[in-house]
Amino acid sequence: MSTVDVVERVRKRLAAAGGAVDPATVAEAVRAEAGGVVGHADVLDALHRLDHEFTGAGPLEPLLRNESTTDVLVTGPGQVWVDGPDGLRRTDVTFPDEDAVRRLAQRLAMAAGRRLDDASPYVDGWLPGSGPHGRIRLHAVLPPIAADGTCLSLRVLRPASHDLETLVRLGTLDIEIADLVRQLVVNRVAFLVSGATGSGKTTLLAALLGGVPETERIVAIEDAGELQPDHPQFVRLVARPSNVEGAGAVTVRELVREALRMRPDRLVVGEVRGAEVCELLAALNTGHDGGAGTVHANSPAEIPARLEALGALGGLSREALHSQLAAAVRVILHMRRKADGTRHLAEIAVLHHPGARVQPIPAWRDGTWLAAEADLQELAFR
């Protein structure tokens, strides 16, 4: 009897038995199914395979435990990719077959409280707990929607806890700009951090929040609890998705409203991605100076259009959005990820309101001072 046969028989035995699966249960099932027919080495191999089958993220677990990993992507049994500081690269991790990938995706979906099967062939959720490798966002798609086989994506969201001094050492920004943005925070200038996925927006935001005076209370609303600034008065509210029955969701928009009742000195939205932009801008216009958030955009120039689209989801007209934005936010800090994987502050823009619409005017870009330099310096060092 081959190791593969033993694994398959043990899998069926455990499935039929039901209940919790732990190492002792697996070992007992292997001994029962092997029946002395296979050698000790084969039994150990079977245990190793089944450990991958029933615990953690299976063969992907070592990749997730690597502190430099940001994403693990599976596009087939022999196509496992990892993203990190060196960019996207293929690994030598493989699965026995397509069924193994599908089983792992379905097991992780179940752990996330989601359904993944032929009737519901895609899933988006969070794996429970934080574990040693940060919180993990799960996305999976089954065939035939994924034409070439099950696709599994795991995004590792590690706590953002660096301070500005650390970011200077890492080359994210230089000392001069670090002093400037620190002063923006002290002067309660509301700002947004923009950039693409994985550009370091949340890391920069956390570092800046660490510079808020200790006498001020920060209330942050997030979709995934990434922000962990070094601040004694930091309160985090985390949104909750619906359960498998489609009930129990708590949205970021709802949490923004609740945060306003928690006596915040600074209101922060970890990522502005929906109708919550309406509540955030309204709050920043009603006495909550110094608020902040992040937003996906390829450049500061695209921020107004991006916020227009989000505001429309909440019933805010273009004119109202620009009027609120002009009074609420003053500065855009734009992050960019280089081809070598490093992240840096690439541009700072000041929001102007010369007419009916807000316009971001560049003040600094990649070490060069530009048109709105005087306005930025006045905001920082007034």
C-alpha positions in Angstrom: 0.0 0.0 0.0 1.5 3.4 -1.0 1.7 6.5 1.1 -0.9 8.1 -1.2 -3.3 5.3 -0.6 -2.9 5.6 3.2 -3.5 9.3 3.1 -6.6 8.9 1.0 -8.0 6.2 3.3 -7.2 8.3 6.4 -8.9 11.3 4.9 -12.0 9.3 4.3 -11.9 7.8 7.8 -11.6 11.2 9.4 -14.4 12.6 7.2 -16.7 9.8 8.2 -15.9 10.1 11.9 -16.5 13.9 12.0 -15.6 15.9 15.0 -12.4 17.8 15.7 -9.2 16.8 14.0 -6.1 17.0 16.1 -2.6 15.5 15.8 -3.5 12.6 18.1 -6.6 11.7 16.1 -4.7 11.8 12.8 -1.9 9.6 14.2 -4.4 7.1 15.4 -6.1 7.0 12.0 -2.8 6.5 10.2 -1.9 3.6 12.4 -5.3 2.0 11.9 -5.3 2.4 8.1 -1.6 1.4 7.7 -2.2 -1.8 9.6 1.5 -2.6 9.7 1.7 -2.8 5.9 3.8 0.3 5.4 7.1 1.2 7.0 7.9 3.8 9.6 9.2 6.2 7.0 6.0 5.9 5.0 3.9 6.4 8.1 5.8 9.6 9.0 5.4 10.8 5.4 1.7 10.2 5.7 1.5 12.1 8.9 3.4 15.0 7.3 1.0 15.1 4.4 -2.1 14.9 6.7 -0.7 17.6 8.9 -0.7 19.8 5.8 -4.2 18.6 5.0 -5.9 19.4 8.2 -3.9 22.1 10.1 -3.0 25.7 9.4 -2.5 26.7 5.8 -1.0 23.4 4.8 2.0 23.6 2.6 1.6 27.3 2.5 2.2 27.7 6.2 6.1 28.2 6.0 5.6 30.9 3.4 3.1 32.8 5.6 5.4 32.5 8.6 8.2 34.3 6.7 8.1 37.9 8.1 8.8 39.4 4.6 5.8 37.7 2.9 2.9 40.0 2.0 1.0 37.7 -0.4 0.8 34.0 -1.2 -0.9 33.2 -4.5 -1.8 29.7 -5.8 -2.9 29.4 -9.4 -2.5 25.6 -9.7 -0.9 22.6 -8.0 2.5 23.5 -9.2 2.0 27.3 -9.3 2.6 28.8 -5.9 3.9 32.4 -5.8 4.9 34.7 -3.0 5.2 38.5 -2.9 7.5 40.5 -0.6 10.3 43.0 -0.6 11.9 41.3 -3.7 8.7 41.4 -5.7 6.6 38.5 -7.0 8.5 35.2 -7.4 7.6 31.5 -7.9 8.3 29.1 -5.0 9.2 25.4 -5.0 6.0 24.6 -3.0 3.6 22.3 -4.8 0.4 20.4 -4.2 -0.2 16.8 -5.2 -3.1 17.7 -7.5 -6.0 20.1 -8.2 -8.2 18.4 -5.6 -5.6 19.2 -2.9 -5.7 22.9 -3.7 -9.5 22.9 -3.7 -9.7 21.1 -0.3 -7.3 23.6 1.2 -9.3 26.5 -0.2 -12.6 25.0 1.2 -11.1 24.3 4.6 -9.8 27.8 4.9 -13.1 29.2 3.8 -14.9 27.2 6.5 -12.4 28.5 9.1 -13.3 32.0 7.9 -17.0 31.3 8.4 -17.7 31.2 4.6 -19.1 28.8 2.1 -17.1 27.7 -0.9 -18.6 25.1 -3.2 -20.1 24.7 -6.7 -23.1 26.8 -5.7 -20.9 29.5 -4.2 -17.7 29.3 -6.2 -15.8 32.3 -4.8 -15.1 33.6 -1.3 -13.7 36.6 0.4 -13.1 36.6 4.2 -10.7 36.8 7.1 -9.0 33.8 8.8 -9.7 33.7 12.5 -7.1 35.0 14.9 -3.9 36.8 14.2 -1.4 34.0 14.7 2.4 34.5 14.4 2.2 35.9 10.9 -0.4 38.7 11.2 -4.0 38.7 10.1 -4.7 37.0 6.8 -7.3 37.9 4.2 -8.5 34.9 2.1 -9.8 35.0 -1.4 -10.5 31.9 -3.5 -12.3 31.0 -6.7 -13.2 27.5 -7.9 -13.6 26.1 -11.4 -15.3 26.6 -13.8 -15.2 30.3 -12.8 -11.4 29.9 -12.4 -11.0 28.3 -15.8 -7.6 26.7 -15.2 -8.2 25.5 -11.7 -8.7 26.7 -8.1 -7.1 30.1 -7.4 -6.2 30.9 -3.8 -4.9 34.3 -2.6 -3.7 34.9 1.0 -2.9 38.5 1.9 -0.8 38.9 5.1 -1.7 42.1 7.0 1.0 42.6 9.6 0.6 45.2 12.4 1.8 48.6 11.2 3.8 49.8 14.2 6.9 51.6 12.8 7.7 55.1 14.0 9.0 57.9 11.8 12.6 57.3 12.9 12.4 53.7 11.7 11.0 54.8 8.4 13.9 57.3 8.0 16.3 54.4 8.6 14.5 52.3 6.0 14.6 55.1 3.4 10.9 55.6 3.3 11.5 59.4 3.7 14.4 61.6 4.7 14.9 63.6 7.9 13.8 66.9 6.4 10.4 65.5 5.2 10.0 63.5 8.4 10.3 66.7 10.4 7.8 68.4 8.1 5.1 65.7 8.3 5.6 65.4 12.0 4.8 69.1 12.3 1.7 68.7 10.2 0.4 66.2 12.7 1.2 68.4 15.7 -0.6 71.3 14.0 -3.7 69.1 13.6 -3.6 69.4 9.8 -6.0 66.8 8.3 -4.4 64.6 5.7 -4.9 61.5 3.5 -2.2 59.0 2.6 -2.7 57.7 -0.9 -1.0 55.0 -3.0 -1.5 51.6 -4.7 -1.9 48.3 -2.9 1.2 47.4 -0.9 2.8 50.8 -1.2 3.1 51.4 2.5 0.1 53.7 3.2 -0.9 52.1 6.5 2.7 51.9 7.7 3.2 55.6 7.1 -0.2 56.5 8.7 0.7 54.5 11.8 4.0 56.2 12.1 2.4 59.6 11.9 -0.3 58.7 14.5 2.5 57.9 16.9 3.4 61.6 16.7 0.0 62.7 18.0 0.4 64.3 21.5 -0.3 61.8 24.3 -3.0 64.1 25.7 -5.2 63.5 22.6 -7.5 60.5 22.0 -7.3 58.8 18.7 -10.3 56.7 17.5 -9.5 54.6 14.4 -11.9 52.6 12.2 -10.5 49.8 10.1 -11.6 47.0 7.9 -8.7 44.9 9.2 -6.9 45.9 12.4 -3.5 46.9 11.0 -2.8 50.2 12.8 -0.8 49.8 16.0 0.8 53.2 16.6 2.9 53.8 19.7 0.3 55.9 21.4 -1.3 55.5 24.9 -4.7 56.9 23.8 -5.4 54.8 20.7 -8.8 53.1 20.3 -9.5 50.8 17.3 -12.8 49.7 16.0 -12.8 46.9 13.4 -15.6 46.2 10.9 -17.2 42.8 10.8 -18.4 41.0 7.7 -21.6 39.0 7.6 -21.7 35.4 8.7 -22.4 32.4 6.5 -26.2 33.2 6.7 -25.5 36.8 5.5 -26.3 38.4 8.8 -24.3 40.3 11.5 -22.3 42.6 9.4 -21.0 45.8 10.9 -19.7 48.3 8.3 -17.0 50.9 8.4 -19.6 53.5 7.8 -21.6 52.5 10.9 -18.4 52.5 13.0 -17.5 56.0 11.9 -20.9 57.1 13.3 -20.2 55.2 16.6 -16.7 56.7 16.8 -18.1 60.2 16.9 -19.8 59.3 20.2 -16.5 58.1 21.8 -15.0 61.6 22.3 -12.3 61.4 19.7 -9.7 64.2 19.4 -8.5 62.6 16.2 -10.8 60.5 13.9 -9.0 58.1 11.6 -10.3 55.8 8.9 -7.7 53.1 8.1 -8.8 52.9 4.5 -11.5 55.0 2.8 -13.1 52.7 0.3 -16.9 53.3 0.4 -19.7 55.5 1.5 -18.0 56.1 4.9 -16.3 59.0 3.1 -19.5 61.0 3.7 -19.3 60.6 7.5 -15.6 61.2 7.6 -15.7 64.5 5.7 -18.7 65.6 7.7 -16.8 64.8 11.0 -13.7 66.7 9.9 -15.9 69.7 9.2 -17.4 69.7 12.6 -14.6 70.2 15.1 -12.6 67.0 14.6 -9.4 68.6 13.3 -6.3 66.6 12.5 -8.2 63.5 11.2 -6.6 61.2 8.7 -7.1 58.1 6.5 -5.7 56.2 3.5 -7.2 55.9 0.0 -6.2 53.9 -3.1 -5.0 56.2 -5.9 -2.2 56.2 -8.4 -1.4 59.9 -7.7 -2.6 62.8 -5.7 -4.2 64.3 -8.8 -6.6 61.3 -8.9 -7.9 61.8 -5.3 -10.8 64.1 -6.1 -12.2 61.8 -8.7 -11.7 58.8 -6.5 -13.6 60.5 -3.6 -16.3 61.6 -6.0 -17.0 58.0 -6.8 -17.0 57.0 -3.2 -19.2 59.9 -2.2 -21.8 58.9 -4.8 -22.2 55.6 -3.0 -23.4 57.5 0.0 -25.6 59.9 -1.9 -23.2 62.8 -1.8 -23.3 65.0 -5.0 -20.1 66.1 -6.7 -20.6 69.7 -5.6 -21.2 68.7 -2.0 -18.2 66.4 -2.0 -15.9 69.0 -3.2 -17.3 71.6 -0.8 -16.8 69.2 2.1 -13.4 68.1 0.9 -12.1 71.6 0.6 -12.9 72.4 4.2 -11.9 69.0 5.7 -8.6 67.9 4.2 -5.5 70.0 3.5 -2.7 67.6 2.5 -2.1 64.5 0.5 0.9 62.2 1.2 1.5 59.8 -1.7 3.3 56.5 -1.3 4.9 54.5 -4.1 6.4 51.1 -4.3 9.6 50.9 -6.5 10.4 48.0 -8.8 12.8 46.6 -6.3 10.0 46.3 -3.7 11.1 49.2 -1.5 8.4 51.8 -0.5 8.9 55.5 -0.2 7.0 58.8 0.2 7.0 60.0 -3.4 4.9 63.2 -3.3 3.2 65.7 -1.1 0.3 67.9 -2.4 -1.8 70.6 -0.9 -5.5 70.8 -1.7 -6.6 74.1 -3.3 -10.2 75.2 -4.0 -10.0 77.8 -6.7 -13.4 77.2 -8.1 -16.1 74.6 -7.9 -13.7 71.7 -7.5 -10.7 70.9 -5.3 -7.4 70.6 -7.0 -4.3 68.9 -5.5 -1.3 71.2 -6.1 2.1 69.4 -5.8 4.4 70.9 -3.1 7.2 68.3 -3.1 8.0 65.3 -5.3 11.0 63.0 -5.1 13.2 65.5 -3.3 12.2 68.5 -5.4 10.1 71.4 -4.1 7.3 72.5 -6.4 4.6 75.1 -6.7 2.7 74.7 -3.4 5.9 74.6 -1.3 5.1 77.9 0.5 1.6 76.7 1.4 2.9 73.4 2.8 5.6 75.1 4.8 3.0 77.4 6.3 0.8 74.5 7.3 3.7 72.7 9.0 5.5 75.5 10.6 2.9 78.2 11.3 
